[in-house]
Amino acid sequence: MSSFVKNKRMTLTKIRAKQTSNEKISMVTCYDASFARLIDKTKIDMILVGDSLGNVMLGYQDTIRVTLNDVLHHCKAVSRVSGRPFICADMPFMTYQVSVENALENAARLMQEGGAHGVKVEGGGPVLEKITAITEAGIPVMGHIGLTPQSIHQLGGYRVQGRGQAGQALLDEAKRIEDAGAFALVLEMVPYEVAEKITSELTIPTIGIGAGPRCSGQVLVLQDLLGFDADFSPKFLKKYLDLGTMVCEALDAFDSEVKNGIFPSIEKHSFADSKE
């Protein structure tokens, strides 16, 4: 566990400074207070309260059914106990696409009620005016291009984006998102050469997931990097623990001890009538 001093909040100024000095930026998803407390004891720079909570916490097959109230619920839990990382909250499907007014209202709720320090939106094109409006209202916006899970049915599945001539289109879109006012840009499942070119031509940091090592930083889903699901092993994921196996082993041990009368013991885990 790191001895890094708590309550030294990561700010946009510090994030930009890390990029300027070519210091990599780390970001992980987090959806609850228990993990947020642990993250606060490390040097992780940013927490993303992602709409991936639909898959990880709610059991959905995609992120499309995640609502604003879902993200608010989890963002509140994270922000209550997090003292240092910059907290960015995903804007769920159809919470920013309808109109500028709708996007502003929902982004404001994530800040005021959820305790987020910024919001993330997927895509470019029609979303650009929303990014500009939200930014001009004083709310930091992180963009997200490449594989955009909210558009998974339109994209035809979870597949690499931006190969061949499509790479130039991604670069052009990235520049438009920067011009719209985004403070950072997630690049998901794009060729590392394309991610490197985008990173080199933008003045804002890029955060990669399945986009190679030459982005300004990296993000992974916390439960993925901890190895919760043995069956989920995309190429871009590195598992730093096999926590799923460890948890199952602990539960099996508890089950066995309960059923064999080992736990709880009188000596160690029980209270006597006498105080002695």
C-alpha positions, 0 to 999 in steps of 0.5 A: 500500500502506498504511503502517498499523502491523502487529500491532495486532490488531482486537478485538471491543472495537475493532469495537464502538467503530467502530460506536459512533462510526459508523465503517464496518467493512470485511470481506473473505473470505480463504482463503490465506496469500498474500492474508492477508499482503497484507490485513495491510498494509491497514486492512481490519478483519476477515477471513472465512474463508468457506465460499464457499471451496467455490465460489472455491477448490474448484470446487463449485457451492454451499457445502453440500459444504464440510466442517469440515476444508476450513475448518480447512485454509484458516483455518490458512493465514490465521491463520499469517500474519495479525497484525492483522484479526479472523479469523472462520471460517464453520461449514459446513453441518451442523457446528452444526445437529445438537446444542449439543454438536456445535456447541460441539465444532466451534466450538472446533476452529475456534478451537483448531486453525484460529486463528479469533477467532470463528465465523459461523453462518447462520440463526435459529430452532433455531440460536439455542440454539447461538449462546447456548451457543457464546457462553457458552463464550467463542467470539464468534459472528457471525450471518447472515440474509437469503440464507443459502447453506447453505439455497439449495435450501430458498430456491429459489435465489439471490434477494433475501430480506425483501421486503414483509411478510417484512422484519418477520420478518427484523427479528424474527429479527435481534433474536432473534440479538442476544439469543442473544449474537451480536456482529455480524450479516451481512445478505445480499441484503436490501432496503436499507430493511430492512437500514437498519431492522435496523441502526437497531434493533440494538445490534450491528453489521450487515455487509452484502453486497447490503444497501445502504449503511446497514449498519454495515459491508460484506463482499465475496469478495476474488476477486470485488472483484478481478475474478477472474471476468468472468462473475460480476457480481451487482448488489451487486458492485463490481469494484475490479480486472480481475485476471482479465484481467491474470493471463491476459495475463501467462500469455499473455506467459509462454507466448509468450516460452517458446515463442519462446525469449525467456525465460529469457535467458542474460544476465538469468535464467541462471547461468554456470559461473563466479562472475564 
